[in-house]
Amino acid sequence: MCGIVGYIGKPKNIQEGLEALKRLEYRGYDSAGMAAYDPQKKEIFAMKAVGKIENLEKKLKGVDMKASPFLFYTRWATHGGVTEQNCHPHADCQSNIWVAHNGIIENYQQLKAKLIEEGHVFVSETDTEVIPHLIEQAFHGSLVEAVQNVVPLLRGAFALVIIAKEDPEHLIAVRNSAPLLIGIGEGEYIAASDPSAVVGMTKEVVYLDDGEMAVLKKDGYAIQDINGNHITKTVNVIDWNIEDAQKGGYPHFMLKEIMEQPEGIADTMRGRFGREPGEVRLGGLGAVRDRLKKIERVHILGMGTAYLAGLVGEYLISEYARVPADTDPASEFRYRSPIIDEKTAYLFVSQSGETADTLAALREVKRQGGLTLGVINVVGSSVARGVDAGLYNHVGPEIGVASTKAFTSQLTLLALLAVFLANQKGKRLPDITEALQKIPETVARMLEDTSAVKKLAEKYAKASSMLYIGRKYQYPIAMEGALKLKEISYVHAEGFSGGELKHGPIALVDERMPTVAICPQDSVYGKMVSNIQEIKARKGPVIAVTTEGNTELEKIADDVIYIPKTLEMLTPILSVIPLQLFAYYMGVLRGCDVDKPRNLAKSVTVE
């Protein structure tokens, strides 16, 4: 949540900072602001605007300033309403110290009360504003020393980027439980919340870990702990281009990313099949291969769409690897005082690798000595660096807030993992590996013509509420379909098991309540047909998602969406695609900003 861009180097036009910030807008779009040191006037120029970055851009139109250092910020509101006063960056009483902050300062009220007693004047309702005032008190010419003295006073999660008018030779970046990286250019450096902001300048980045502070100057950088002890860090190379973070001619990132799924799934599988039929090779797990052979259980953790991918993984691993598996929302895991067992592998699923609740669960498992694995899209992210071993999705940046291509790649990786674990027990599953390799082509065929789904969206665009049902592998897909609809179109939707229909939800069914029934011809097809009949008996409209060639449901359901036939265990990868498209078209038809849905952010970095 919240996006930060900080730059120091040869004075650069502030419009370049604005362009970098635009690539972070999916992190929050309640308001946007900037602060830049003008080396000619030796002053800080600041500007803020409520709403999306485009509103800040309008205010900066015609401003031709080359500055260094500078800060840009896009906000997802936590403390304080959506106002210009509450937008970052925040300054001290003298407008010398300027701070951009992602996270939450838990003890800000106590700090603020003391600062007010000492004569400091606050202009915002935010927790962040205490930071520049604290630095103001500690500042005696050196920004580095002042920050070192202040950071130990702060409790909570924070990524900080700081500049000072009276020390313009430094830009300071500090991380504690919120993502932050340093882009390394030629005589210029950029601190940012994630790689999307830096790819226009450099592909070389250093990821900060908790408790680390980056001291950036025009002629170099240093990473240290808060006491000033030097830390040597590995320089990572971003493996995608700036074009990957742009729309590429599509009206929305969400549609672009839906359409990228054939290539994304293929990239996820690339290099991961063994020489023998039914064999999967997962090099990312090589470091823990011996430990994996001893596990008797897999516990999957994630949030949102990643959690729902984990539920599919639970079925896959249990059925095909014959290893008991279960799934938890990461946010709830640690509150039941979990018993961590050495014979269990704990699998953390996250697109961003920065989700606060997932990271908190990861830290708890590691504290108790458990084996930790990851399924992560963002290379170098906190989850990726924190787990004992992991697997990357390799689908490139996902900008749309609603996850699409990351979800199908997560399902693909979990299917590969199930086969890998089966291989560990001496089982080969050639039917699965053969079917997996056909999936990209199948998905491409599904996406050639999306008009049928668009027509359905036109038919149901005025619906105020919808139900989604599925069984077995399709149960998590029902929840994912409902989640997408809620996120993108603001239509109330609930997803649940078809078996739960008669245990309460059927009370909602009438002629005004459409139900999406995910009903491929699989092992639970007959039971799903019965569920559809129960809905139709109560005059509920039904949209059925079923397998190509099935004519039975045309006689029962009001509308039918067809998906190609594949193995039952791989059907979720296909069945979710029309649900993604349906949510997208519903959102567009209802006039919603599908890439920036209200109240949401791409990466939830606060609890």
C-alpha positions in Angstrom: 0.0 0.0 0.0 1.1 3.5 -0.9 3.8 4.1 -3.4 7.1 6.0 -2.9 9.6 7.3 -5.4 12.7 9.1 -4.2 15.6 10.3 -6.4 19.0 11.8 -6.0 21.7 12.4 -8.7 22.1 14.8 -11.5 19.2 17.2 -11.4 16.3 15.7 -13.3 13.1 17.2 -14.5 10.4 16.5 -11.9 8.1 15.2 -14.7 10.3 12.1 -14.8 9.5 11.5 -11.1 5.9 11.9 -11.9 6.2 9.2 -14.7 7.9 6.8 -12.3 5.1 7.4 -9.7 2.4 6.6 -12.3 3.8 3.1 -12.5 3.1 2.7 -8.8 -0.5 4.1 -8.8 -1.9 0.6 -8.3 -0.5 0.8 -4.7 -3.0 3.6 -3.8 -4.8 6.4 -5.4 -6.5 8.4 -2.7 -4.1 11.3 -3.2 -0.7 12.1 -4.5 2.1 14.5 -3.6 5.7 15.5 -4.2 8.5 17.5 -2.7 11.6 18.5 -4.7 14.8 20.5 -3.9 15.5 23.2 -6.4 19.3 23.6 -6.5 18.9 27.0 -8.1 16.6 28.5 -5.5 17.9 26.3 -2.7 14.3 25.7 -1.7 11.9 22.8 -1.4 9.0 22.9 -3.9 6.0 20.9 -2.8 2.6 20.1 -4.4 -0.3 17.8 -3.3 -3.6 16.8 -4.8 -6.6 14.7 -3.7 -7.5 11.8 -6.0 -5.5 10.0 -8.6 -2.1 11.0 -9.9 -3.6 12.7 -12.9 -4.9 15.4 -10.5 -1.3 16.0 -9.3 -0.2 16.0 -12.9 -2.6 18.8 -13.7 -1.2 20.9 -10.9 2.3 20.3 -12.2 1.5 21.1 -15.8 3.8 23.8 -17.0 6.2 23.4 -14.0 9.6 23.0 -15.6 12.0 22.3 -12.8 15.2 20.2 -12.6 15.6 19.0 -9.1 17.6 16.7 -6.9 16.8 15.2 -4.5 13.0 14.7 -4.8 10.1 12.6 -3.5 6.9 11.5 -5.1 4.1 9.7 -3.3 0.7 8.1 -4.0 -1.5 7.3 -1.0 -3.8 4.6 0.2 -5.3 6.2 3.3 -5.0 4.7 6.7 -4.8 7.4 9.4 -6.7 10.6 8.5 -9.2 11.3 5.7 -8.5 11.8 2.1 -7.4 15.5 2.1 -4.4 17.5 0.8 -3.2 18.1 4.3 -3.1 14.3 4.9 -1.2 13.5 1.7 2.5 12.8 1.8 5.2 14.0 1.8 5.0 15.6 5.3 7.2 18.3 6.6 8.5 19.6 9.9 7.7 23.1 11.4 10.4 24.7 9.3 9.7 22.9 6.0 13.2 21.6 6.1 12.6 17.8 6.6 10.3 16.0 4.1 9.2 12.4 4.6 7.3 9.9 2.5 6.1 6.9 4.5 4.4 3.6 3.7 3.1 1.7 6.8 1.7 2.5 10.2 3.5 4.1 13.2 1.7 2.4 16.1 2.9 4.8 18.8 2.4 8.0 16.9 -0.2 9.3 19.4 2.2 9.2 22.3 4.9 10.8 20.2 2.6 13.5 18.8 1.3 14.4 22.3 4.9 14.9 23.5 5.9 16.9 20.4 2.9 19.2 20.8 3.9 19.9 24.4 7.3 20.9 23.1 5.8 23.4 20.7 5.5 21.6 17.4 2.6 22.4 15.2 0.8 19.7 13.2 -1.2 20.3 10.1 -2.5 16.7 9.3 -4.3 13.8 11.0 -1.7 11.3 9.9 0.6 9.1 11.9 3.4 10.0 9.5 3.7 13.6 10.4 5.4 12.8 13.8 8.5 11.6 11.8 9.7 14.9 10.3 9.0 16.7 13.6 11.1 14.1 15.5 13.9 14.4 12.9 13.6 18.2 13.2 14.5 17.9 16.9 17.4 15.6 16.2 18.8 17.5 13.2 22.1 19.4 13.7 23.3 19.6 10.1 23.5 15.9 9.3 20.3 14.1 8.0 22.0 10.7 8.4 22.7 11.2 12.1 19.2 12.7 12.8 17.5 9.7 11.1 19.7 7.3 13.1 18.5 8.9 16.3 14.8 8.9 15.4 14.2 5.5 13.9 14.6 3.6 17.2 11.7 5.7 18.6 9.3 4.4 16.0 7.1 1.3 16.6 5.3 -0.3 13.7 5.7 -1.0 10.0 7.4 1.6 7.9 9.3 2.3 4.7 10.7 5.9 4.9 12.3 8.1 2.2 13.6 11.4 3.6 15.2 14.6 2.2 16.2 17.8 3.9 16.6 21.3 2.5 19.6 21.9 4.8 21.3 18.7 3.7 20.4 18.3 0.0 23.4 16.0 -0.6 21.6 13.0 1.0 18.5 11.0 0.5 17.8 8.5 3.2 15.7 5.3 2.9 14.8 3.1 5.8 12.9 -0.2 5.9 11.0 -2.0 8.7 8.3 -4.5 7.6 7.3 -2.5 4.5 8.8 -3.0 1.0 11.6 -0.7 -0.2 14.4 -1.1 -2.8 17.2 1.0 -4.3 17.7 1.4 -8.0 21.3 1.9 -9.0 21.9 4.0 -12.1 25.0 5.8 -13.4 25.5 8.6 -11.0 21.9 8.5 -9.9 19.9 6.5 -7.4 16.2 5.9 -6.8 14.4 4.6 -3.7 11.0 3.0 -4.5 8.3 0.7 -3.1 8.7 -1.8 -5.9 10.6 -2.4 -9.2 7.9 -0.9 -11.5 9.1 2.6 -10.6 12.8 2.1 -11.4 12.7 0.1 -14.7 12.7 3.3 -16.7 16.1 4.3 -15.2 17.9 1.0 -14.4 17.5 -2.7 -14.0 19.9 -3.0 -11.1 18.3 -3.0 -7.7 19.2 -3.7 -4.1 16.4 -4.9 -1.9 16.4 -3.5 1.7 15.7 -5.8 4.6 14.1 -4.9 7.9 16.3 -2.7 10.1 18.4 -1.5 7.1 19.0 2.1 6.0 20.2 3.3 2.7 22.3 6.5 2.5 22.1 7.8 -1.1 24.3 10.5 -2.5 25.0 11.8 -6.0 28.3 9.9 -6.1 27.4 6.7 -4.4 25.4 4.8 -1.9 25.8 2.8 1.3 23.6 0.3 3.1 23.9 0.1 6.9 22.0 -0.8 10.0 20.5 1.9 12.1 23.8 2.1 14.2 25.8 2.8 11.1 27.4 -0.6 10.6 28.1 -1.3 7.0 26.0 -4.1 5.2 27.1 -5.7 2.0 24.1 -6.4 -0.3 23.6 -8.4 -3.5 22.7 -6.4 -6.6 19.8 -8.0 -8.4 18.8 -7.5 -12.0 15.2 -7.0 -13.0 14.3 -9.5 -15.7 11.5 -7.4 -17.4 11.2 -4.2 -19.4 9.3 -1.0 -18.9 7.0 -2.0 -21.7 5.8 -4.9 -19.5 4.5 -2.3 -17.0 2.5 -0.4 -19.7 -0.9 -1.1 -21.3 0.4 -2.1 -24.7 -2.7 -0.8 -26.6 -5.3 -2.3 -24.3 -7.8 0.0 -22.6 -7.0 -1.4 -19.1 -4.2 -3.3 -17.5 -6.7 -5.9 -16.3 -7.7 -6.8 -19.8 -4.1 -6.8 -21.0 -3.2 -9.2 -18.1 -6.1 -11.5 -18.8 -4.9 -11.7 -22.4 -1.3 -12.4 -21.4 -2.3 -15.6 -19.6 -1.4 -18.1 -22.4 2.2 -16.7 -22.4 2.2 -16.3 -18.6 1.3 -20.0 -18.0 3.8 -21.1 -20.6 6.5 -19.0 -18.9 5.5 -20.5 -15.5 6.1 -24.0 -16.8 9.2 -23.3 -18.9 12.2 -25.5 -17.9 10.2 -27.3 -15.2 9.5 -30.6 -16.9 11.9 -33.5 -16.5 13.3 -35.8 -19.2 10.9 -38.6 -18.3 7.2 -38.5 -18.9 5.4 -37.4 -15.8 8.5 -35.9 -14.2 8.6 -32.3 -12.9 11.9 -30.5 -12.0 11.6 -27.5 -9.5 15.1 -26.1 -9.1 13.9 -23.5 -6.7 13.3 -26.3 -4.1 16.7 -27.9 -4.6 18.1 -26.5 -1.3 15.4 -28.3 0.7 14.8 -31.4 -1.4 16.0 -33.8 1.3 13.7 -32.1 3.9 10.8 -32.3 1.5 11.1 -36.0 1.2 10.4 -36.3 5.0 7.3 -34.1 5.1 3.9 -35.6 6.0 1.8 -32.5 5.5 1.6 -29.2 3.6 0.1 -26.1 5.1 -0.7 -23.4 2.6 -1.1 -19.7 3.6 -2.1 -16.6 1.6 -4.5 -13.7 1.4 -7.3 -12.9 -1.0 -6.8 -14.4 -4.4 -3.6 -16.1 -3.3 -5.5 -17.8 -0.5 -8.1 -19.1 -3.0 -5.2 -20.4 -5.2 -4.0 -22.2 -2.0 -7.4 -23.9 -1.6 -7.1 -25.4 -5.1 -3.5 -26.4 -4.2 -4.9 -28.2 -1.2 -7.0 -30.4 -3.4 -4.2 -31.0 -5.9 -1.6 -32.0 -3.3 -3.9 -34.2 -1.3 -5.3 -36.0 -4.3 -2.2 -36.5 -6.4 0.8 -36.3 -4.1 -1.2 -38.1 -1.3 0.1 -35.7 1.2 -2.4 -34.2 3.6 -2.8 -30.5 2.9 -4.8 -27.6 4.4 -5.1 -23.9 3.8 -5.5 -20.9 6.0 -5.9 -17.1 5.5 -2.5 -15.9 6.6 -4.2 -13.2 8.7 -5.7 -15.7 11.1 -3.0 -18.3 11.2 -0.9 -16.9 14.1 -3.9 -16.1 16.3 -4.6 -19.6 17.2 -1.1 -20.2 18.6 -0.1 -22.6 15.8 1.9 -25.7 16.6 4.7 -25.8 14.0 5.9 -29.2 13.2 9.1 -30.3 11.5 7.2 -32.8 9.3 5.1 -30.0 7.8 6.0 -27.8 4.9 4.5 -24.3 5.1 3.8 -22.9 1.7 3.3 -19.1 1.4 1.5 -17.9 -1.8 1.8 -14.2 -2.7 1.8 -12.3 -5.9 3.7 -9.3 -4.5 5.6 -11.1 -1.8 5.0 -8.1 0.4 1.6 -8.8 1.9 1.8 -7.9 5.6 -0.3 -10.7 7.0 1.5 -13.3 4.9 4.9 -11.9 6.1 3.7 -12.0 9.7 2.7 -15.7 9.4 6.1 -16.4 7.7 8.0 -14.8 10.6 6.0 -16.9 13.1 6.8 -20.2 11.3 10.4 -19.3 11.0 10.5 -18.3 14.7 9.4 -21.9 15.5 11.8 -23.5 13.1 9.4 -24.7 10.4 10.2 -25.4 6.8 9.1 -22.5 4.7 8.4 -22.5 0.9 7.1 -19.8 -1.4 5.1 -19.3 -4.6 5.9 -15.7 -5.5 5.7 -13.5 -8.6 7.9 -10.6 -7.6 11.6 -11.5 -7.6 13.5 -10.2 -4.6 10.4 -9.5 -2.6 10.3 -10.0 1.2 8.6 -13.4 1.0 11.0 -14.5 -1.7 13.9 -13.6 0.5 12.4 -14.9 3.7 11.5 -18.5 2.8 13.9 -21.4 2.8 13.1 -22.2 -0.8 10.6 -21.0 -3.4 9.1 -20.9 -6.8 8.7 -17.8 -9.0 5.7 -17.4 -11.3 7.7 -15.6 -14.0 4.6 -13.8 -15.4 6.1 -10.3 -15.2 4.5 -7.3 -13.4 0.8 -7.5 -12.6 -0.4 -3.9 -12.5 -4.2 -4.3 -12.3 -5.3 -4.4 -8.7 -7.5 -7.5 -9.4 -5.2 -10.4 -9.8 -5.7 -12.5 -13.0 -2.5 -13.8 -14.7 -0.8 -14.3 -11.3 -3.7 -16.5 -10.2 -3.6 -18.8 -13.1 0.2 -19.0 -12.8 -0.2 -19.8 -9.1 -2.6 -22.7 -10.0 -0.1 -23.9 -12.6 2.7 -23.9 -10.1 0.6 -25.7 -7.5 -0.2 -28.4 -10.1 3.5 -28.7 -10.8 4.3 -28.9 -7.1 1.7 -31.7 -6.6 3.4 -33.7 -9.4 6.8 -32.9 -7.9 5.8 -34.2 -4.5 4.4 -37.3 -6.1 7.7 -37.7 -7.9 9.4 -37.6 -4.5 7.5 -40.7 -3.6 8.4 -42.5 -6.8 5.2 -41.7 -8.7 5.2 -40.5 -12.3 2.1 -38.7 -13.5 2.5 -38.4 -17.3 -1.2 -37.7 -18.0 -0.9 -34.5 -15.9 2.4 -33.2 -17.4 1.1 -33.9 -20.9 -2.2 -32.1 -20.2 -0.4 -29.1 -18.5 1.7 -28.5 -21.6 -1.4 -28.1 -23.7 -3.0 -25.5 -21.3 -1.4 -22.4 -22.9 -2.7 -23.2 -26.3 -6.1 -24.0 -24.9 -6.3 -20.7 -23.0 -5.2 -18.8 -26.1 -8.1 -20.4 -28.0 -10.5 -19.4 -25.2 -9.3 -15.8 -25.5 -9.7 -15.5 -29.3 -13.3 -14.4 -29.0 -14.7 -13.0 -25.7 -17.9 -11.6 -27.2 -20.2 -14.2 -25.6 -19.0 -13.3 -22.1 -19.4 -9.6 -23.0 -23.0 -10.2 -24.0 -23.7 -11.9 -20.7 -22.3 -9.0 -18.9 -24.6 -6.7 -20.9 -27.5 -8.9 -19.8 -26.7 -8.8 -16.1 -25.0 -5.4 -15.8 -27.8 -4.0 -13.6 -27.7 -6.9 -11.1 -27.2 -5.7 -7.6 -26.2 -9.1 -6.2 -25.0 -12.5 -7.5 -24.2 -16.0 -6.1 -21.4 -18.2 -7.3 -21.4 -22.0 -6.6 -19.0 -24.8 -7.3 -17.8 -28.1 -5.8 -14.4 -29.8 -5.3 -11.9 -28.0 -7.5 -14.5 -25.4 -8.6 -15.4 -24.4 -5.0 -12.4 -22.0 -4.7 -13.1 -20.8 -8.2 -16.6 -19.9 -7.2 -15.1 -17.8 -4.5 -12.6 -16.3 -6.8 -15.3 -15.4 -9.4 -17.3 -13.7 -6.7 -14.3 -11.9 -5.4 -13.4 -10.5 -8.9 -17.0 -9.3 -9.4 -17.0 -7.5 -6.0 -13.6 -5.9 -6.6 -14.2 -4.7 -10.1 -17.9 -3.9 -10.6 -19.0 -3.3 -6.9 -21.8 -5.9 -7.3 -22.3 -7.8 -4.1 -21.4 -11.4 -4.7 -20.8 -14.5 -2.6 -19.1 -17.7 -3.6 -19.6 -21.0 -1.7 -19.8 -24.7 -2.1 -22.8 -26.1 -3.9 -23.2 -28.4 -0.9 -23.8 -25.3 1.3 -26.7 -24.1 -0.9 -29.4 -25.7 1.2 -27.8 -24.7 4.4 -28.8 -21.1 4.2 -27.9 -19.4 0.9 -30.9 -20.8 -1.0 -33.0 -18.4 1.1 -31.7 -15.6 -1.1 -32.7 -17.2 -4.4 -35.5 -15.6 -6.4 -36.0 -14.3 -9.9 -33.8 -11.2 -9.1 -30.8 -13.2 -7.8 -28.6 -14.6 -10.6 -26.3 -17.6 -9.8 -23.1 -18.5 -11.6 -22.8 -22.3 -11.4 -19.4 -23.7 -12.3 -20.3 -27.1 -13.6 -17.8 -28.8 -15.8 -18.3 -32.5 -16.5 -16.2 -33.8 -13.7 -16.5 -36.2 -10.8 -19.1 -33.9 -9.0 -21.0 -32.9 -12.1 -24.2 -34.7 -11.1 -24.3 -33.0 -7.7 -23.9 -29.6 -9.3 -26.7 -30.3 -11.8 -28.9 -31.0 -8.7 -27.9 -27.7 -7.2 -28.8 -25.9 -10.5 -32.2 -27.7 -10.5 -32.8 -26.5 -6.9 -32.1 -22.9 -8.0 -34.4 -23.1 -11.0 -37.2 -24.6 -8.9 -37.1 -21.2 -7.1 -37.0 -19.2 -10.4 -33.4 -18.1 -9.9 -31.6 -17.2 -13.1 -28.5 -19.5 -13.7 -25.4 -18.9 -15.7 -23.7 -22.3 -16.1 -20.0 -22.7 -16.9 -19.6 -26.2 -18.4 -17.5 -28.3 -20.7 -17.7 -27.9 -24.5 -20.0 -30.5 -26.0 -22.3 -30.7 -23.0 -25.9 -29.9 -24.2 -27.7 -31.0 -21.1 -27.3 -27.7 -19.3 -28.7 -25.7 -22.2 -32.1 -27.2 -21.3 -31.8 -26.1 -17.6 -29.7 -23.0 -17.3 -30.7 -19.6 -18.6 -27.2 -19.0 -20.1 -24.2 -21.3 -20.7 -20.5 -20.5 -21.0 -18.4 -23.3 -22.5 -14.8 -24.1 -21.6 -12.5 -26.7 -23.3 -12.1 -30.2 -21.8 -9.0 -31.0 -19.8 -8.1 -33.1 -16.8 -10.4 -32.4 -13.8 -7.5 -31.1 -11.7 -6.5 -28.5 -14.3 -10.0 -27.3 -15.1 -9.8 -24.4 -12.6 -7.2 -22.8 -14.8 -9.8 -22.7 -17.6 -13.0 -22.1 -15.7 -11.7 -19.0 -14.0 -11.0 -17.2 -17.3 -14.6 -16.5 -18.3 -15.3 -15.3 -14.7 -12.4 -12.9 -15.0 -13.8 -11.6 -18.2 -17.3 -11.4 -16.9 -16.1 -9.3 -13.9 -14.1 -7.1 -16.3 -17.0 -6.4 -18.7 -19.4 -5.9 -15.8 -17.1 -3.3 -14.3 -16.6 -1.5 -17.6 -20.3 -1.4 -18.4 -21.1 -0.1 -14.9 -18.6 2.8 -15.4 -16.1 1.5 -12.8 -12.3 2.1 -12.9 -11.4 -1.5 -13.2 -7.7 -1.0 -12.8 -8.1 1.2 -9.7 -11.1 -0.1 -7.8 -12.2 2.1 -4.9 -10.7 1.4 -1.5 -8.3 -1.2 -2.8 -4.6 -1.4 -3.4 -2.5 -4.0 -5.2 -0.2 -4.8 -2.3 -1.6 -4.8 1.2 1.5 -3.9 3.3 -0.3 -3.0 6.5 -2.3 -5.3 8.7 
